[in-house]
């Protein structure tokens, strides 16, 4: 930055009258309306800035102390503010990307947890009930009504849960042109998911029945066991177990989010 005293051609001890006199003299010489020099406009801008800085006592003291004019200080402050704003923007953008990634991870963990709880509870409860179906038979009429009511609610809840998991993780193949293949981020076909659930349920059912018969040392035919009333208990309790476990899972997630 040029020395403002040198721009006006005065010494540092110049009084306001000397500064005004120097300014008038130089303004008559370099004013763009008067001067024909190519650099007259920029020269006059320097003269004007030097005059307004040195004629003002406060601005002159500031210039003498820092070597900078008020306008240059403002420009530097603006540049620093702009840099700080850019840094804040990029930092906020980075934080947003990280937060969105973490939220997707949390949603994925919640969806995976719900799917695991639903399917594992269905298979495990089917296995244990089929081992001892007579143990779970409702004895009193009140208990029978309660079990059937819970079964109705549990069956509806199981259907909704499986549908939610299938919608999240599976897709249905569509007949479309080979030139227009629709991309999907879902992992499994709907038919594969249904095959997994049905196969897991039947495996749990048959395994539990066989182990139950072995524990009772009873080798009666499975067909005879199917015809007993106890077998229908196997159909009642797994949806109830899924309803109870999923409800406990939702309550636990609610308290974790508080």
C-alpha positions in Angstrom: 0.0 0.0 0.0 1.5 3.4 -0.9 2.4 5.9 1.8 -0.5 8.4 2.0 1.8 11.2 3.0 3.9 10.6 -0.1 0.8 10.5 -2.2 -0.2 14.0 -1.1 3.5 15.1 -1.1 3.4 16.3 2.6 5.5 15.2 5.6 4.1 13.3 8.6 3.9 16.5 10.7 1.7 18.3 8.1 -1.2 20.2 9.6 -4.7 20.1 8.2 -4.2 23.3 6.2 -1.2 21.9 4.5 -3.1 18.6 3.7 -6.0 20.6 2.2 -3.7 22.7 0.1 -1.8 19.7 -1.2 -5.1 18.0 -2.0 -6.5 20.9 -4.0 -3.4 21.2 -5.9 -3.2 17.5 -6.9 -7.0 17.4 -7.5 -6.8 20.1 -10.1 -4.0 18.3 -11.8 -5.3 14.7 -11.7 -9.1 15.0 -11.7 -10.4 12.8 -14.5 -12.4 15.7 -16.0 -9.3 17.7 -16.3 -6.3 15.4 -16.8 -5.7 13.5 -20.0 -3.3 11.0 -18.5 -4.4 7.3 -18.7 -3.7 6.7 -15.1 -5.5 9.9 -13.9 -8.5 8.1 -12.5 -6.5 5.6 -10.3 -4.1 8.4 -9.2 -7.1 10.6 -8.2 -8.6 7.7 -6.3 -5.4 7.4 -4.3 -5.3 11.2 -3.7 -8.9 11.2 -2.6 -8.4 8.3 -0.2 -5.2 9.9 1.2 -6.9 13.2 1.8 -10.0 11.7 3.6 -7.8 9.5 5.8 -5.3 12.2 6.8 -7.8 15.1 7.3 -9.8 13.0 9.8 -7.9 13.0 13.2 -9.2 9.6 14.3 -8.5 7.9 10.9 -5.1 9.6 10.7 -4.2 8.2 14.2 -5.3 4.8 13.1 -3.3 5.0 9.9 -0.2 6.2 11.7 -0.5 3.3 14.2 -1.3 0.5 11.8 -0.1 1.7 8.4 -3.5 0.9 6.9 -6.5 2.9 5.9 -10.0 2.2 7.1 -11.1 1.1 3.7 -8.2 -1.4 3.4 -9.0 -2.7 6.9 -12.6 -3.2 5.9 -11.6 -5.0 2.7 -9.3 -7.3 4.7 -12.1 -7.9 7.2 -14.5 -8.7 4.4 -12.0 -11.1 2.9 -11.5 -12.8 6.3 -15.3 -13.0 6.8 -15.8 -14.5 3.4 -13.1 -17.1 4.1 -14.7 -17.9 7.4 -18.1 -18.2 5.8 -16.8 -20.6 3.2 -15.1 -22.7 5.9 -18.4 -22.7 7.9 -20.4 -23.7 4.8 -18.1 -26.6 3.9 -17.9 -27.7 7.5 -21.7 -27.6 7.7 -22.0 -29.6 4.5 -19.6 -32.2 5.7 -21.5 -32.5 9.0 -24.8 -32.8 7.1 -23.3 -35.7 4.9 -22.0 -37.5 8.0 -25.3 -37.0 9.9 -27.3 -38.3 6.9 -25.0 -41.3 6.7 -25.3 -42.0 10.4 -29.1 -41.7 10.2 -29.2 -44.2 7.3 -27.1 -46.6 9.4 -29.5 -46.2 12.3 -32.5 -46.8 10.1 -30.8 -49.9 8.6 -29.9 -51.2 12.1 -33.5 -50.7 13.3 -35.0 -52.4 10.2 -32.5 -55.3 10.5 -33.2 -55.6 14.2 -37.0 -55.8 13.6 -36.7 -58.3 10.9 -34.4 -60.5 13.0 -36.7 -60.3 16.0 -39.8 -61.2 14.0 -38.4 -64.2 12.1 -36.3 -65.6 14.9 -39.2 -65.4 17.3 -41.5 -67.1 14.8 -39.1 -70.0 14.2 -38.0 -70.5 17.9 -41.6 -70.3 19.3 -42.8 -72.7 16.6 -40.0 -75.1 17.5 -40.7 -75.0 21.3 -44.5 -75.2 21.0 -44.3 -78.1 18.6 -42.1 -80.1 21.0 -44.8 -80.0 23.7 -48.1 -78.8 22.2 -50.2 -80.4 24.9 -48.4 -78.4 27.5 -49.7 -75.1 25.9 -53.3 -76.3 25.5 -55.7 -73.8 27.1 -57.7 -75.5 29.8 -60.4 -73.1 30.9 -62.8 -71.3 28.6 -61.5 -67.9 29.7 -58.0 -68.9 28.8 -59.2 -70.2 25.4 -60.9 -67.0 24.6 -57.8 -65.0 25.7 -55.5 -67.2 23.5 -57.8 -66.9 20.5 -58.1 -63.1 20.9 -54.3 -62.8 21.2 -53.9 -65.1 18.2 -56.1 -62.9 16.1 -54.1 -59.7 17.0 -50.8 -61.6 16.7 -51.6 -63.0 13.3 -52.5 -59.5 12.0 -49.4 -58.1 13.5 -47.3 -60.9 12.0 -48.8 -60.3 8.6 -48.1 -56.5 8.8 -44.5 -57.1 10.1 -43.6 -59.5 7.3 -45.1 -57.2 4.7 -43.0 -54.3 6.1 -39.8 -56.4 6.0 -40.6 -57.6 2.5 -41.3 -54.1 1.3 -38.0 -52.9 2.7 -35.7 -55.8 1.7 -37.3 -57.4 -1.3 -38.5 -56.6 -4.8 -40.8 -58.2 -7.4 -39.2 -59.0 -10.8 -41.1 -57.2 -13.5 -41.5 -58.0 -17.2 -39.8 -55.1 -18.9 -37.9 -54.6 -22.0 -34.3 -55.7 -21.9 -33.3 -52.2 -23.1 -34.9 -50.7 -19.9 -33.6 -52.4 -16.8 -34.9 -50.8 -13.7 -32.2 -50.6 -11.0 -33.1 -51.4 -7.4 -31.1 -51.3 -4.2 -33.2 -54.1 -2.6 -31.3 -57.3 -2.0 -33.7 -60.2 -2.4 -36.5 -61.3 -4.6 -40.0 -61.5 -2.9 -40.3 -65.2 -3.8 -36.9 -66.0 -2.2 -38.0 -64.2 1.0 -41.3 -66.1 1.1 -39.4 -69.4 0.6 -37.1 -68.6 3.4 -40.0 -67.8 5.9 -42.0 -70.9 4.9 -39.0 -73.2 4.9 -37.9 -71.9 8.2 -41.3 -72.3 9.7 -41.8 -75.9 8.4 -38.3 -76.8 9.5 -38.9 -75.5 13.0 -42.3 -77.3 13.2 -41.0 -80.7 12.0 -37.8 -80.5 14.0 -39.8 -79.6 17.2 -42.3 -82.4 16.6 -39.6 -85.1 16.0 -37.6 -84.0 19.1 -40.8 -84.0 21.2 -41.6 -87.5 20.1 -38.1 -88.7 20.8 -38.2 -87.2 24.2 -41.5 -89.0 24.9 -40.1 -92.2 23.4 -43.2 -92.2 21.3 -42.8 -93.2 17.6 -46.3 -92.7 16.6 -46.9 -91.4 13.1 -46.7 -87.7 12.5 -50.1 -88.0 10.7 -51.7 -89.1 14.0 -50.1 -86.2 15.9 -51.5 -83.8 13.3 -55.0 -85.0 13.9 -54.8 -84.2 17.6 -56.2 -81.0 19.0 -52.8 -80.3 20.5 -51.3 -79.8 17.1 -53.5 -76.7 16.5 -51.8 -75.1 19.5 -48.7 -74.9 17.3 -50.6 -72.5 15.0 -51.9 -70.3 17.8 -48.8 -69.4 19.9 -46.1 -68.4 17.5 -48.0 -65.2 16.3 -48.6 -64.4 20.0 -44.9 -64.8 20.7 -44.0 -62.5 17.8 -46.5 -59.9 19.0 -45.1 -59.9 22.5 -41.4 -59.8 21.5 -42.0 -57.0 18.8 -44.0 -55.0 21.4 -41.1 -55.3 23.9 -38.6 -54.3 21.1 -40.7 -51.2 20.3 -40.9 -50.2 24.0 -37.1 -50.6 24.3 -36.5 -48.5 21.2 -38.9 -45.8 22.5 -37.0 -45.5 25.8 -33.6 -45.4 23.9 -34.8 -42.5 21.8 -35.9 -40.4 24.8 
